[in-house]
Amino acid sequence: MSDCGPRPPCRRPCPPPIWVKRAPVLTLWAGVVAERLGHPPDTVLSLVSSVAGTAVRAKAGR
């Protein structure tokens, strides 16, 4: 999974992969998209709150 590709000898090993939780990334993405579409800040906050709530409910259902 963490393949740095071909490397010459005597180099450091590849660093371990970084794991990122999906919900915060989706929440941030939704906020950025809403802002770029020109929505007012109150609407952006409502949308982000909805996305975060949906992610939490989806996680709780597993």
N, CA, C and O atoms as a Maestro MAE file, in Angstrom:
{
 s_m_m2io_version
 :::
 2.0.0
}

f_m_ct {
 s_m_title
 :::
 protein
 m_atom[248] {
  # First column is atom index #
  i_m_mmod_type
  r_m_x_coord
  r_m_y_coord
  r_m_z_coord
  i_m_residue_number
  s_m_chain_name
  s_m_pdb_residue_name
  s_m_pdb_atom_name
  i_m_atomic_number
  :::
  1 25 0.811 -1.190 0.000 1 A "MET " " N  " 7
  2 3 0.000 0.000 0.000 1 A "MET " " CA " 6
  3 2 0.857 1.256 0.000 1 A "MET " " C  " 6
  4 15 0.535 2.215 -0.701 1 A "MET " " O  " 8
  5 25 1.933 1.273 0.765 2 A "SER " " N  " 7
  6 3 2.797 2.446 0.752 2 A "SER " " CA " 6
  7 2 3.995 2.154 -0.134 2 A "SER " " C  " 6
  8 15 5.070 1.810 0.358 2 A "SER " " O  " 8
  9 25 3.814 2.287 -1.407 3 A "ASP " " N  " 7
  10 3 4.865 2.030 -2.377 3 A "ASP " " CA " 6
  11 2 5.450 3.353 -2.826 3 A "ASP " " C  " 6
  12 15 4.773 4.151 -3.474 3 A "ASP " " O  " 8
  13 25 6.693 3.582 -2.485 4 A "CYS " " N  " 7
  14 3 7.351 4.824 -2.887 4 A "CYS " " CA " 6
  15 2 7.952 4.702 -4.281 4 A "CYS " " C  " 6
  16 15 8.554 5.653 -4.781 4 A "CYS " " O  " 8
  17 25 7.798 3.563 -4.899 5 A "GLY " " N  " 7
  18 3 8.359 3.365 -6.221 5 A "GLY " " CA " 6
  19 2 9.807 2.922 -6.128 5 A "GLY " " C  " 6
  20 15 10.320 2.647 -5.044 5 A "GLY " " O  " 8
  21 25 10.459 2.858 -7.284 6 A "PRO " " N  " 7
  22 3 11.863 2.429 -7.270 6 A "PRO " " CA " 6
  23 2 12.725 3.449 -6.537 6 A "PRO " " C  " 6
  24 15 12.537 4.660 -6.657 6 A "PRO " " O  " 8
  25 25 13.653 2.928 -5.792 7 A "ARG " " N  " 7
  26 3 14.540 3.834 -5.066 7 A "ARG " " CA " 6
  27 2 15.941 3.253 -5.022 7 A "ARG " " C  " 6
  28 15 16.114 2.035 -4.994 7 A "ARG " " O  " 8
  29 25 16.915 4.104 -5.017 8 A "PRO " " N  " 7
  30 3 18.297 3.616 -4.930 8 A "PRO " " CA " 6
  31 2 18.577 3.051 -3.535 8 A "PRO " " C  " 6
  32 15 17.878 3.391 -2.580 8 A "PRO " " O  " 8
  33 25 19.584 2.201 -3.413 9 A "PRO " " N  " 7
  34 3 19.921 1.634 -2.105 9 A "PRO " " CA " 6
  35 2 20.384 2.714 -1.136 9 A "PRO " " C  " 6
  36 15 20.748 3.816 -1.549 9 A "PRO " " O  " 8
  37 25 20.368 2.391 0.155 10 A "CYS " " N  " 7
  38 3 20.837 3.260 1.234 10 A "CYS " " CA " 6
  39 2 19.930 4.466 1.467 10 A "CYS " " C  " 6
  40 15 20.391 5.497 1.957 10 A "CYS " " O  " 8
  41 25 18.665 4.354 1.126 11 A "ARG " " N  " 7
  42 3 17.735 5.447 1.420 11 A "ARG " " CA " 6
  43 2 16.826 5.025 2.563 11 A "ARG " " C  " 6
  44 15 16.709 3.840 2.876 11 A "ARG " " O  " 8
  45 25 16.195 5.994 3.172 12 A "ARG " " N  " 7
  46 3 15.268 5.707 4.268 12 A "ARG " " CA " 6
  47 2 14.095 4.882 3.754 12 A "ARG " " C  " 6
  48 15 13.741 4.975 2.578 12 A "ARG " " O  " 8
  49 25 13.493 4.080 4.619 13 A "PRO " " N  " 7
  50 3 12.295 3.343 4.200 13 A "PRO " " CA " 6
  51 2 11.115 4.310 4.025 13 A "PRO " " C  " 6
  52 15 11.130 5.428 4.539 13 A "PRO " " O  " 8
  53 25 10.121 3.863 3.306 14 A "CYS " " N  " 7
  54 3 8.925 4.684 3.084 14 A "CYS " " CA " 6
  55 2 8.241 4.952 4.420 14 A "CYS " " C  " 6
  56 15 8.214 4.080 5.288 14 A "CYS " " O  " 8
  57 25 7.691 6.144 4.590 15 A "PRO " " N  " 7
  58 3 6.944 6.408 5.824 15 A "PRO " " CA " 6
  59 2 5.633 5.623 5.818 15 A "PRO " " C  " 6
  60 15 5.130 5.263 4.754 15 A "PRO " " O  " 8
  61 25 5.090 5.361 6.981 16 A "PRO " " N  " 7
  62 3 3.815 4.634 7.021 16 A "PRO " " CA " 6
  63 2 2.701 5.487 6.407 16 A "PRO " " C  " 6
  64 15 2.805 6.714 6.391 16 A "PRO " " O  " 8
  65 25 1.649 4.859 5.908 17 A "PRO " " N  " 7
  66 3 0.564 5.624 5.301 17 A "PRO " " CA " 6
  67 2 -0.174 6.451 6.352 17 A "PRO " " C  " 6
  68 15 -0.200 6.101 7.532 17 A "PRO " " O  " 8
  69 25 -0.761 7.531 5.911 18 A "ILE " " N  " 7
  70 3 -1.559 8.386 6.788 18 A "ILE " " CA " 6
  71 2 -3.022 8.043 6.565 18 A "ILE " " C  " 6
  72 15 -3.495 8.060 5.429 18 A "ILE " " O  " 8
  73 25 -3.738 7.733 7.628 19 A "TRP " " N  " 7
  74 3 -5.154 7.399 7.535 19 A "TRP " " CA " 6
  75 2 -5.965 8.621 7.928 19 A "TRP " " C  " 6
  76 15 -5.734 9.214 8.982 19 A "TRP " " O  " 8
  77 25 -6.907 8.995 7.089 20 A "VAL " " N  " 7
  78 3 -7.745 10.164 7.329 20 A "VAL " " CA " 6
  79 2 -9.193 9.710 7.428 20 A "VAL " " C  " 6
  80 15 -9.670 8.937 6.597 20 A "VAL " " O  " 8
  81 25 -9.884 10.193 8.443 21 A "LYS " " N  " 7
  82 3 -11.301 9.875 8.597 21 A "LYS " " CA " 6
  83 2 -12.093 10.536 7.474 21 A "LYS " " C  " 6
  84 15 -11.792 11.661 7.076 21 A "LYS " " O  " 8
  85 25 -13.091 9.847 6.973 22 A "ARG " " N  " 7
  86 3 -13.846 10.319 5.810 22 A "ARG " " CA " 6
  87 2 -14.807 11.451 6.140 22 A "ARG " " C  " 6
  88 15 -14.939 12.385 5.348 22 A "ARG " " O  " 8
  89 25 -15.481 11.397 7.280 23 A "ALA " " N  " 7
  90 3 -16.520 12.375 7.607 23 A "ALA " " CA " 6
  91 2 -15.998 13.818 7.644 23 A "ALA " " C  " 6
  92 15 -16.630 14.688 7.044 23 A "ALA " " O  " 8
  93 25 -14.888 14.112 8.311 24 A "PRO " " N  " 7
  94 3 -14.417 15.506 8.320 24 A "PRO " " CA " 6
  95 2 -14.016 16.000 6.925 24 A "PRO " " C  " 6
  96 15 -14.194 17.175 6.604 24 A "PRO " " O  " 8
  97 25 -13.482 15.112 6.112 25 A "VAL " " N  " 7
  98 3 -13.086 15.510 4.760 25 A "VAL " " CA " 6
  99 2 -14.325 15.835 3.927 25 A "VAL " " C  " 6
  100 15 -14.340 16.838 3.214 25 A "VAL " " O  " 8
  101 25 -15.358 15.004 4.007 26 A "LEU " " N  " 7
  102 3 -16.593 15.268 3.276 26 A "LEU " " CA " 6
  103 2 -17.263 16.545 3.758 26 A "LEU " " C  " 6
  104 15 -17.820 17.296 2.958 26 A "LEU " " O  " 8
  105 25 -17.211 16.796 5.063 27 A "THR " " N  " 7
  106 3 -17.808 18.006 5.621 27 A "THR " " CA " 6
  107 2 -17.095 19.250 5.100 27 A "THR " " C  " 6
  108 15 -17.737 20.217 4.692 27 A "THR " " O  " 8
  109 25 -15.776 19.217 5.118 28 A "LEU " " N  " 7
  110 3 -15.002 20.350 4.598 28 A "LEU " " CA " 6
  111 2 -15.260 20.543 3.110 28 A "LEU " " C  " 6
  112 15 -15.426 21.672 2.647 28 A "LEU " " O  " 8
  113 25 -15.293 19.455 2.365 29 A "TRP " " N  " 7
  114 3 -15.549 19.535 0.920 29 A "TRP " " CA " 6
  115 2 -16.914 20.161 0.653 29 A "TRP " " C  " 6
  116 15 -17.040 21.016 -0.224 29 A "TRP " " O  " 8
  117 25 -17.929 19.748 1.396 30 A "ALA " " N  " 7
  118 3 -19.275 20.306 1.200 30 A "ALA " " CA " 6
  119 2 -19.283 21.808 1.461 30 A "ALA " " C  " 6
  120 15 -19.935 22.560 0.736 30 A "ALA " " O  " 8
  121 25 -18.572 22.244 2.477 31 A "GLY " " N  " 7
  122 3 -18.502 23.669 2.783 31 A "GLY " " CA " 6
  123 2 -17.800 24.462 1.695 31 A "GLY " " C  " 6
  124 15 -18.249 25.546 1.323 31 A "GLY " " O  " 8
  125 25 -16.707 23.930 1.189 32 A "VAL " " N  " 7
  126 3 -15.963 24.616 0.122 32 A "VAL " " CA " 6
  127 2 -16.805 24.704 -1.145 32 A "VAL " " C  " 6
  128 15 -16.847 25.751 -1.791 32 A "VAL " " O  " 8
  129 25 -17.473 23.614 -1.501 33 A "VAL " " N  " 7
  130 3 -18.316 23.606 -2.698 33 A "VAL " " CA " 6
  131 2 -19.456 24.618 -2.554 33 A "VAL " " C  " 6
  132 15 -19.734 25.381 -3.479 33 A "VAL " " O  " 8
  133 25 -20.107 24.623 -1.402 34 A "ALA " " N  " 7
  134 3 -21.207 25.560 -1.187 34 A "ALA " " CA " 6
  135 2 -20.734 27.010 -1.266 34 A "ALA " " C  " 6
  136 15 -21.418 27.856 -1.843 34 A "ALA " " O  " 8
  137 25 -19.568 27.298 -0.690 35 A "GLU " " N  " 7
  138 3 -19.023 28.658 -0.781 35 A "GLU " " CA " 6
  139 2 -18.724 29.039 -2.221 35 A "GLU " " C  " 6
  140 15 -19.040 30.147 -2.655 35 A "GLU " " O  " 8
  141 25 -18.118 28.127 -2.955 36 A "ARG " " N  " 7
  142 3 -17.769 28.433 -4.345 36 A "ARG " " CA " 6
  143 2 -18.993 28.588 -5.236 36 A "ARG " " C  " 6
  144 15 -18.944 29.285 -6.249 36 A "ARG " " O  " 8
  145 25 -20.091 27.939 -4.857 37 A "LEU " " N  " 7
  146 3 -21.331 28.105 -5.610 37 A "LEU " " CA " 6
  147 2 -22.031 29.408 -5.266 37 A "LEU " " C  " 6
  148 15 -23.046 29.754 -5.870 37 A "LEU " " O  " 8
  149 25 -21.483 30.136 -4.288 38 A "GLY " " N  " 7
  150 3 -22.004 31.454 -3.965 38 A "GLY " " CA " 6
  151 2 -23.077 31.490 -2.896 38 A "GLY " " C  " 6
  152 15 -23.760 32.504 -2.748 38 A "GLY " " O  " 8
  153 25 -23.244 30.412 -2.147 39 A "HIS " " N  " 7
  154 3 -24.243 30.409 -1.081 39 A "HIS " " CA " 6
  155 2 -23.794 31.306 0.071 39 A "HIS " " C  " 6
  156 15 -22.598 31.420 0.340 39 A "HIS " " O  " 8
  157 25 -24.746 31.939 0.748 40 A "PRO " " N  " 7
  158 3 -24.390 32.773 1.904 40 A "PRO " " CA " 6
  159 2 -23.860 31.923 3.054 40 A "PRO " " C  " 6
  160 15 -24.144 30.727 3.123 40 A "PRO " " O  " 8
  161 25 -23.098 32.529 3.949 41 A "PRO " " N  " 7
  162 3 -22.477 31.772 5.051 41 A "PRO " " CA " 6
  163 2 -23.469 30.964 5.889 41 A "PRO " " C  " 6
  164 15 -23.150 29.853 6.314 41 A "PRO " " O  " 8
  165 25 -24.672 31.507 6.134 42 A "ASP " " N  " 7
  166 3 -25.653 30.752 6.933 42 A "ASP " " CA " 6
  167 2 -26.061 29.461 6.229 42 A "ASP " " C  " 6
  168 15 -26.231 28.425 6.871 42 A "ASP " " O  " 8
  169 25 -26.215 29.527 4.925 43 A "THR " " N  " 7
  170 3 -26.581 28.334 4.160 43 A "THR " " CA " 6
  171 2 -25.440 27.324 4.169 43 A "THR " " C  " 6
  172 15 -25.665 26.119 4.282 43 A "THR " " O  " 8
  173 25 -24.229 27.819 4.052 44 A "VAL " " N  " 7
  174 3 -23.054 26.932 4.083 44 A "VAL " " CA " 6
  175 2 -22.999 26.185 5.415 44 A "VAL " " C  " 6
  176 15 -22.767 24.977 5.444 44 A "VAL " " O  " 8
  177 25 -23.211 26.903 6.509 45 A "LEU " " N  " 7
  178 3 -23.180 26.250 7.823 45 A "LEU " " CA " 6
  179 2 -24.288 25.214 7.959 45 A "LEU " " C  " 6
  180 15 -24.072 24.153 8.545 45 A "LEU " " O  " 8
  181 25 -25.462 25.505 7.429 46 A "SER " " N  " 7
  182 3 -26.559 24.544 7.483 46 A "SER " " CA " 6
  183 2 -26.222 23.292 6.683 46 A "SER " " C  " 6
  184 15 -26.469 22.173 7.133 46 A "SER " " O  " 8
  185 25 -25.663 23.485 5.507 47 A "LEU " " N  " 7
  186 3 -25.296 22.348 4.670 47 A "LEU " " CA " 6
  187 2 -24.218 21.496 5.337 47 A "LEU " " C  " 6
  188 15 -24.312 20.268 5.357 47 A "LEU " " O  " 8
  189 25 -23.208 22.147 5.877 48 A "VAL " " N  " 7
  190 3 -22.115 21.422 6.544 48 A "VAL " " CA " 6
  191 2 -22.652 20.644 7.747 48 A "VAL " " C  " 6
  192 15 -22.252 19.504 7.985 48 A "VAL " " O  " 8
  193 25 -23.551 21.261 8.496 49 A "SER " " N  " 7
  194 3 -24.155 20.578 9.640 49 A "SER " " CA " 6
  195 2 -24.935 19.348 9.189 49 A "SER " " C  " 6
  196 15 -24.888 18.304 9.840 49 A "SER " " O  " 8
  197 25 -25.638 19.471 8.094 50 A "SER " " N  " 7
  198 3 -26.406 18.342 7.564 50 A "SER " " CA " 6
  199 2 -25.490 17.212 7.112 50 A "SER " " C  " 6
  200 15 -25.764 16.042 7.380 50 A "SER " " O  " 8
  201 25 -24.418 17.556 6.435 51 A "VAL " " N  " 7
  202 3 -23.466 16.542 5.977 51 A "VAL " " CA " 6
  203 2 -22.826 15.833 7.169 51 A "VAL " " C  " 6
  204 15 -22.684 14.610 7.164 51 A "VAL " " O  " 8
  205 25 -22.444 16.595 8.181 52 A "ALA " " N  " 7
  206 3 -21.824 16.001 9.370 52 A "ALA " " CA " 6
  207 2 -22.811 15.072 10.081 52 A "ALA " " C  " 6
  208 15 -22.440 13.983 10.517 52 A "ALA " " O  " 8
  209 25 -24.067 15.507 10.194 53 A "GLY " " N  " 7
  210 3 -25.071 14.672 10.846 53 A "GLY " " CA " 6
  211 2 -25.334 13.388 10.093 53 A "GLY " " C  " 6
  212 15 -25.514 12.333 10.701 53 A "GLY " " O  " 8
  213 25 -25.356 13.470 8.778 54 A "THR " " N  " 7
  214 3 -25.557 12.283 7.952 54 A "THR " " CA " 6
  215 2 -24.409 11.299 8.116 54 A "THR " " C  " 6
  216 15 -24.626 10.090 8.191 54 A "THR " " O  " 8
  217 25 -23.192 11.818 8.170 55 A "ALA " " N  " 7
  218 3 -22.017 10.955 8.351 55 A "ALA " " CA " 6
  219 2 -22.063 10.257 9.699 55 A "ALA " " C  " 6
  220 15 -21.711 9.081 9.802 55 A "ALA " " O  " 8
  221 25 -22.492 10.968 10.732 56 A "VAL " " N  " 7
  222 3 -22.567 10.374 12.075 56 A "VAL " " CA " 6
  223 2 -23.638 9.285 12.102 56 A "VAL " " C  " 6
  224 15 -23.417 8.213 12.664 56 A "VAL " " O  " 8
  225 25 -24.788 9.552 11.505 57 A "ARG " " N  " 7
  226 3 -25.850 8.536 11.484 57 A "ARG " " CA " 6
  227 2 -25.433 7.315 10.687 57 A "ARG " " C  " 6
  228 15 -25.750 6.187 11.065 57 A "ARG " " O  " 8
  229 25 -24.725 7.530 9.587 58 A "ALA " " N  " 7
  230 3 -24.259 6.402 8.780 58 A "ALA " " CA " 6
  231 2 -23.265 5.554 9.577 58 A "ALA " " C  " 6
  232 15 -23.304 4.325 9.513 58 A "ALA " " O  " 8
  233 25 -22.388 6.201 10.317 59 A "LYS " " N  " 7
  234 3 -21.399 5.482 11.109 59 A "LYS " " CA " 6
  235 2 -22.084 4.714 12.250 59 A "LYS " " C  " 6
  236 15 -21.688 3.594 12.573 59 A "LYS " " O  " 8
  237 25 -23.102 5.315 12.849 60 A "ALA " " N  " 7
  238 3 -23.798 4.679 13.970 60 A "ALA " " CA " 6
  239 2 -24.593 3.456 13.495 60 A "ALA " " C  " 6
  240 15 -24.829 2.534 14.275 60 A "ALA " " O  " 8
  241 25 -25.003 3.443 12.238 61 A "GLY " " N  " 7
  242 3 -25.780 2.335 11.724 61 A "GLY " " CA " 6
  243 2 -24.978 1.079 11.458 61 A "GLY " " C  " 6
  244 15 -25.558 0.022 11.210 61 A "GLY " " O  " 8
  245 25 -23.683 1.166 11.501 62 A "ARG " " N  " 7
  246 3 -22.848 -0.014 11.231 62 A "ARG " " CA " 6
  247 2 -22.655 -0.853 12.449 62 A "ARG " " C  " 6
  248 15 -21.978 -1.880 12.391 62 A "ARG " " O  " 8
  :::
 }
 m_bond[247] {
  # First column is bond index #
  i_m_from
  i_m_to
  i_m_order
  :::
  1 1 2 1
  2 2 3 1
  3 3 4 2
  4 3 5 1
  5 5 6 1
  6 6 7 1
  7 7 8 2
  8 7 9 1
  9 9 10 1
  10 10 11 1
  11 11 12 2
  12 11 13 1
  13 13 14 1
  14 14 15 1
  15 15 16 2
  16 15 17 1
  17 17 18 1
  18 18 19 1
  19 19 20 2
  20 19 21 1
  21 21 22 1
  22 22 23 1
  23 23 24 2
  24 23 25 1
  25 25 26 1
  26 26 27 1
  27 27 28 2
  28 27 29 1
  29 29 30 1
  30 30 31 1
  31 31 32 2
  32 31 33 1
  33 33 34 1
  34 34 35 1
  35 35 36 2
  36 35 37 1
  37 37 38 1
  38 38 39 1
  39 39 40 2
  40 39 41 1
  41 41 42 1
  42 42 43 1
  43 43 44 2
  44 43 45 1
  45 45 46 1
  46 46 47 1
  47 47 48 2
  48 47 49 1
  49 49 50 1
  50 50 51 1
  51 51 52 2
  52 51 53 1
  53 53 54 1
  54 54 55 1
  55 55 56 2
  56 55 57 1
  57 57 58 1
  58 58 59 1
  59 59 60 2
  60 59 61 1
  61 61 62 1
  62 62 63 1
  63 63 64 2
  64 63 65 1
  65 65 66 1
  66 66 67 1
  67 67 68 2
  68 67 69 1
  69 69 70 1
  70 70 71 1
  71 71 72 2
  72 71 73 1
  73 73 74 1
  74 74 75 1
  75 75 76 2
  76 75 77 1
  77 77 78 1
  78 78 79 1
  79 79 80 2
  80 79 81 1
  81 81 82 1
  82 82 83 1
  83 83 84 2
  84 83 85 1
  85 85 86 1
  86 86 87 1
  87 87 88 2
  88 87 89 1
  89 89 90 1
  90 90 91 1
  91 91 92 2
  92 91 93 1
  93 93 94 1
  94 94 95 1
  95 95 96 2
  96 95 97 1
  97 97 98 1
  98 98 99 1
  99 99 100 2
  100 99 101 1
  101 101 102 1
  102 102 103 1
  103 103 104 2
  104 103 105 1
  105 105 106 1
  106 106 107 1
  107 107 108 2
  108 107 109 1
  109 109 110 1
  110 110 111 1
  111 111 112 2
  112 111 113 1
  113 113 114 1
  114 114 115 1
  115 115 116 2
  116 115 117 1
  117 117 118 1
  118 118 119 1
  119 119 120 2
  120 119 121 1
  121 121 122 1
  122 122 123 1
  123 123 124 2
  124 123 125 1
  125 125 126 1
  126 126 127 1
  127 127 128 2
  128 127 129 1
  129 129 130 1
  130 130 131 1
  131 131 132 2
  132 131 133 1
  133 133 134 1
  134 134 135 1
  135 135 136 2
  136 135 137 1
  137 137 138 1
  138 138 139 1
  139 139 140 2
  140 139 141 1
  141 141 142 1
  142 142 143 1
  143 143 144 2
  144 143 145 1
  145 145 146 1
  146 146 147 1
  147 147 148 2
  148 147 149 1
  149 149 150 1
  150 150 151 1
  151 151 152 2
  152 151 153 1
  153 153 154 1
  154 154 155 1
  155 155 156 2
  156 155 157 1
  157 157 158 1
  158 158 159 1
  159 159 160 2
  160 159 161 1
  161 161 162 1
  162 162 163 1
  163 163 164 2
  164 163 165 1
  165 165 166 1
  166 166 167 1
  167 167 168 2
  168 167 169 1
  169 169 170 1
  170 170 171 1
  171 171 172 2
  172 171 173 1
  173 173 174 1
  174 174 175 1
  175 175 176 2
  176 175 177 1
  177 177 178 1
  178 178 179 1
  179 179 180 2
  180 179 181 1
  181 181 182 1
  182 182 183 1
  183 183 184 2
  184 183 185 1
  185 185 186 1
  186 186 187 1
  187 187 188 2
  188 187 189 1
  189 189 190 1
  190 190 191 1
  191 191 192 2
  192 191 193 1
  193 193 194 1
  194 194 195 1
  195 195 196 2
  196 195 197 1
  197 197 198 1
  198 198 199 1
  199 199 200 2
  200 199 201 1
  201 201 202 1
  202 202 203 1
  203 203 204 2
  204 203 205 1
  205 205 206 1
  206 206 207 1
  207 207 208 2
  208 207 209 1
  209 209 210 1
  210 210 211 1
  211 211 212 2
  212 211 213 1
  213 213 214 1
  214 214 215 1
  215 215 216 2
  216 215 217 1
  217 217 218 1
  218 218 219 1
  219 219 220 2
  220 219 221 1
  221 221 222 1
  222 222 223 1
  223 223 224 2
  224 223 225 1
  225 225 226 1
  226 226 227 1
  227 227 228 2
  228 227 229 1
  229 229 230 1
  230 230 231 1
  231 231 232 2
  232 231 233 1
  233 233 234 1
  234 234 235 1
  235 235 236 2
  236 235 237 1
  237 237 238 1
  238 238 239 1
  239 239 240 2
  240 239 241 1
  241 241 242 1
  242 242 243 1
  243 243 244 2
  244 243 245 1
  245 245 246 1
  246 246 247 1
  247 247 248 2
  :::
 }
}
